[in-house]
């Protein structure tokens, strides 16, 4: 089905929980919260997806996306260990984990549009206007979302400093 190998299904189903978990944390907390139950589910799911991408990828760019995802996860989940409770840690954590979510959604939307409906995909190639528009929309969401997160963190820091 959809031309996906058994290992491809492991990759797809292993990384799938990261999407609703990330959406939940963005809606509830405005960011991915690594030290939470949802944050742990996100981490495990993302690591399964990124690690198996090296085994199922057909495009060289996929290796870069998987590697960058792992680096962003490591930086995001390790920021507090590196910087302690400093404000910088929260900024690094938020930016890196938001970028990891973007790197999850970019190939997800690409694969969905290039495979569905089975046999007659909505985006027959990588230069399809629909696919390019969807990717541009994801980029716009990333830019607006990161700006909102940084402003929110800044306001939180100002409120803490004022008290």
Secondary structure, DSSP 4 states (H G I P E B T S, - for coil): -TT--HHHHHHHHHHHHHHHHHHHHHHHHSS--SSSHHHHHHHHHHHHHHHHHHHH--SHHHHHHHHHHHHHHHHHHHHHHHHTTSHHHHHHHHHHHHHHHHHHHHHHHHHHHHHSSTTS-SS-STT-HHHHHHHHHHHHHHHHHHHHHHHHHHHHHHHHHH-
